[in-house]
Amino acid sequence: MLDASTITAAEEKGHPAFQELLIPRRRFQTGHLSVIGRKPRRYVVRYYERTIKGDGTLGRTRKAVTIGPVSDIGNRQQAKILADGILRRVNSGPPRLHVILTLADFATNEWAPAVLPSLKHSTAKQYRFILKCHIIPALGQIRLCDLTREPLQAFLGAKTRAGLSWETVAHIRNVLSKILGAAVEWHYVQENLVKLTKLPRRPPRKPRLFLTGQQVSRLLGELTEPVRTIVLLLVTAGIRIGELFALRWRHIDFEHRILQIREAVYDGHFGTPKTASSVGDLPLGPEVMAALKQHSERAGGVPDPNSLVFPNGAGGPLNPKNLLRRVLYPACTRAGIPRVAWHALRHTHATLLAAGGASPKLLQSQLRHSTTQLALELYTHQLPGFQREAVERLEHDLLGRE
């Protein structure tokens, strides 16, 4: 038995089955040259390849390679010369390893159990969805040894034509690349063919929703506790909703007005924040601290440091989707503002900071991004009227009269 998880170890320890694959063949294969078809007639050479079967055992399979049309190649002697070139690889040195294993079998039984448990819950969930709903239905029955670039490129093109966003198709391609990258690393295939595929040109990003300062005030006026304090924190601190619902009382320094980001929660699963740079300490203003102090008093005055700041009735984390549908969306409607999701409040935070003159470095630190470029490109937007004010101010400086 020689499975994916033991192939590398088998190489190092001299596994008999693997060593058998590395021993040059004692029998020289001349192959069997024949002519098939009618229009057009084609030369085909058949020979045997040693393989690893789907169950991990060793065997061999008969291969058939089309050399070309008889009309182009000519007589049998010329075809034999071309066939010898194909067989030279088979007869010289260690044979190439072929695996009679479908992409679905490898991804489901080898890659997923070995890789997904090491990922964050949210990432693993997304990968499983992409594997189940996109990759396996379209490509699952193709054997790894038969996989070529063309069906992979056609698969990505079909997903784009089906109306999926550029970002979604890019995510699918990324997961497929990780699967075949592991197949290369574990010696199932020789090349990650996904790297040879291309995505269409990325379309312009759609404008992202955010709120103005006046809209934030109207929204807060329509909210009751504790959702009012939740929205206030999201807008003034710019944290992610998963980080907010993972906050514990020990993460709030009331004396120094500091919010410590140390955890995040997704689908009820607690873990570390999104990236290493997401861990950090954020300053809070006096009004937000006062709102948190009132919230702690409503929770009993001196809460357990390890308890969640915003728990559900059972003490666990709140469900952001339920709260969004039942509370935030109706409040937006009552306030007469666009219906915004939780992440739009993070965009609002960054945009209002930038409008107030915050430097790119400050934005990077506040949003806890690895680069300033990401903060500027994705999270800052132009407030209505600010561009006109800037142009008119420039005109006054250049042409204005005392």
N, C-alpha and C positions, 0 to 999 in steps of 0.2 A: 504493500500500500504506500503510495507516494502522493500526498496531497499538497496543497499550496503552502500550508504553514510549515511543512517539513522539507521543502525542496532545497532551500538554502542550507539548512543544517545537514541535509543528505550530502550535499556537495562537500562540505567541510569535513564530515566524518567518514566519507567514503562509503555511502550507502550502496550495497551491492546492485540494487536495481538501477540507481543513477549511474554507477560506474559502467554498467552494461550499456547504457545509452551512449557513454562517451567512448567506448571501444570501437575503433573503426571496423566496418563490416569485413568479415572474412570472405564473403561471396561478392564478386564483382557483378553489378547489375548492368546488363546491356539494354534492359527495357524491352518493351514490345511495341513496335512501330506498326500502326495500321492506318487505314483510310476510312473515314466515316462520312455520313451525310451524302446528299445529292447536289443540292444547289445552295451553297457551293460545297464541293468535296473538300475535306480537311484532313491533314495529317495529325495524328494524336499519338503520343508516347505514354505508355503506362508503366509504372514501377511501384515499389513499396516504400513507405515511410514508417519509421518506428514512432509510436505515439504514446501519450498518456491518455487513457480513456476517462470517461466521465466519473467512474468510480475510483479513480486514482491508480488503477492497475496498469501495467505496461502491456503493449501489444503492437500490432502493426496494421496499417491500412493501405489499401491500394489507391494510388493516385493516378489521375489522368490529366495530362497537360496538352492543350491544343497548341500545335506548332504554328499552323497557318494554313491558308487555302492552297490546294494542290496547284491551282493556276498561277499562283505567285511564286511558289517554292520550286516547282519543276519536278525533276525525277526523284526517285526514292533515295538515291545516293546523297543528294543535297539535303533531303529531309533527315537522313541518318546523321549527317554532320551536325545539323541543328539539334537533334535529339541528344547527341553525345555531349553537347554543351550544357544541356539541362541536367543530364545525369552526372556530369563531372562533379557538381556539388554534392550529389548523393554518395558518390564513390570515393571522395577524398576527404580525409579528416573526420572529426566528430560530426555526426548528423545534426541537422537542425531539429529542435524539439517541437513537435506538433502536439496540440492538446485537443482531443475530441470532447470539448466541453462548451456548452452554449453560454452566451453572455448572461442569460437569466440565471443559469445554475451557478456560474462563477460569482455574479453580483449578490445573489441571494444567500448562497451557502458558504461562500468563502470571504468575500469582501465585507459584506454588511456585518456579520458577527465579529470580525476582527477589527473593524475600523469605527463603526458607529458608536459603540459604548464609550469610546475615548473622547467623543465630541460633546459640546454643550447640548442640552436637551432640545433647545429650539433648532439648532443646526441639524441634529440627527433626525428630528421630526420632518424638517423640510427635505432632507435627502431621501428619507423613506417615501415621502409623497411623490417626489420626482421619479424615483425608481419605479414605484408601483403604477403611477398614472401616465408616465410619458415614455421612459426608456424601455421597460420590459415589454409593453404591448407592441411597440414598433420594432425593436431590435433583439428582443430576448431569445428568439429561436435561432439566431445566427450563431454558428460555432466560432469560437475565438480564432481558430486557425483559418477560417474562411473570411474573416472580417476584412474589408477594404475601406478606403477613404470614401468611395462614392456613396454607399448607403448611409454613411454617417453625415455627409454633406447634404444628401437628399432629405434625411430626417430633420436636420436643423432648418432647412428651407421650408419643409412642410409645416413645422411648428410656427414659423414666421407667417406663412400664408394663412394659417388657421386663425390668425388674429391675436396671438399672444404678444405681449409687449417685448421690446428688445431686451429689457432687463431679465424677464422670465426665461427667454431663450438662452441668454447668456448664463443664467443659473443652471439650466439643463445641461448646457455644454460643459460647464465647470464640473458638475457631478460625473458626467460621462468620462471626462478627462481623468478625474481622480480614480475611477474604477479601472480604466485601462492603464493608468500609471502604475497602479498596484499590480496589475497583471504583468507588466514589464518587470517590475521589481521582484516579483515572485516567480519569474521565468516561465510564465504561461505564453507570452507573446514577446516578440523582439522589439516592437515599436509601438508607441502611443500614437495611433493614427488620428486621434482627435486634434492633435496639435497641427495637423495639416489642413484642418477645416477652417472656414472663415465665416464670420457673421456679417450680415449686411451693415451698411453704414448706420451709425447710431443716430436716430432722429433727435431733433431738439427736445430738451426736457420740457415737460408740461409745467406751467406755472404752479407753484406750490401754495396752498392756502396758508394764510397767517392773519392775525388780527391787528388792528391798530390799537393804540392806547385807549381811545374812546370805546371801541368795541369790547375790549377787555373789561372796562368798567361796567358797561351794560350787562355783560355776561355775569360778572360777579354779583350784580344786583339781583339776578334771577335765581341764584343758587343758595341752597341751605347747607348747613353743616352736616357732615364733614366735607362735602364735595367742594364747598367754597374754598376751604383751606387747601384742599388738594390742587385745585386749579391755580390758586394763588402761588403755591410752591412751584408748580410746573412753569408758570410764566416768569416768576422772579428768579428762579434758580436754574431753569433750563434743563432739568434732569429728565431722564426717560421714565415712562410710566412703570416699567418693570423694576427700575431702581427705586422709585417712590414707594411702590407697594411692598418692597423688601426692607424698607427702613425700619429700624428698631430704635427704641428710645435711647439706647446707649450711643447711637450714631448722631445724636443732637447735643451739641455743646452749648447750653444756654448761656453760660458765662461769657464765652468768647464769640457767640453768634456764628457758629460753624456747623455746617452740615457735612457729615462724613459719608461718602459713597463707598460701600464695601461689599454690597450684595445686590443681586438682581433676581427676579422671579419670573418664570414663564410657565404657563399652564400648571401652576401650583408647584413647580420644581424650583428650588432655590439653588443658586450657584454664584459664580463670580460675575462681575459686570461684563459688558460686551467685549471689551479689549483691555489690555494691560493699562493703557493710558486713561481708561474710563474710571479707574480707582483714583479718588482724590478728595480734597476738602474744599468746600465751597462756602463763601461768606453769605450771610443772610442779613436782610435789613431789619430794622426794629419792628415794623408793622407785621412782618411775617413771623418774627419771633413771638410777638404778642399773640398772634393767632394760634401758633403752636402751643403756647402756654395755656391759653383758654381751652384748647383741645385736650391737653393733658389733664386739666381740671375736670373736664367732662368725663374723662376716662378713669377718674378716681383720685386725682391729685398727685400721687407718687406712683406712677406705673412701674411694672417690672421692667428693668433695663433690657431684658431679652425679648419682651413682647413687641409685636408689630405696632407701629404708630397708627396705621389705618387697617385694622383687622376686620374680617367679616364676623358674623354672629358666633361662629365656632372658634374664633381666634386665629384662623388661617388668613391667607392673603385674599384680598378682594379680587373679583373677576372684572378685568378692565372692559371686556366686551359688553357684559351686562350693564355696567355702570354707564358706559357710553350710550347705549340704546335707550336706557330707562331714564337717565338723568341729564347727561350733557347735551345730547341732540335736542330734546324738548326745551331745555333752557336756551339754546341758541335760537330756536324758533321763536320763543317768547320775546327774546331780546331783539329780534329782527336782524340777526347777523348770519353769515354763512355757517352751515353746519360743519364744524371742524372736529377732527379726531384728536386724540391725545398728542400725537407727535407734532401736529400743527402748532401746539402751544410751545414746543421747543423751538420751532422756526420763529414763532412770535418773539420769544425771548431774545434770540440772536439778532433779529431784525431791529428790535427796539434798542438793543445795546449798540448796534452799529450806527443807528440814527442818532444816538446820543453822543457819538464821537469815540466809541471804544476802538482801540487799535486791533489789528489782525491778531497780534500775539495774545491780547487779552481775551478775544473771542475764542481762540484756540484753547486757552487755559480753562475758560468757563465751560465750554462745551466738551472739554476733555478729549480733543481729537489729537491724532498723531502729527498732523500738519496744519498750517494756517490755510492752505489752499482749500482743503475740504470744508473748513468752516465758512470761508468766503463764498465758495461756489454753490454749496448746497443749502446753507442755513441763513444766509442774509438776503433780504429782498428789499426792493425800493418802495418806501412808503409814498402814498399819493401826495403830490405837491412838493416833495423834497427835491426832485430833480429840477423843477421849474425854479424853486427858490435858489438853488445853487447856480443855475445859469444866470438868473437876474442879478445875483450878488456879484458874479464875475463881470457881467456887463457894467454894473455900477462901479466896480473897482477900476475897470479899464477906461470907461467913457464918462463916468459921473463927474458932475461939476460941484465944486465946493459951494 
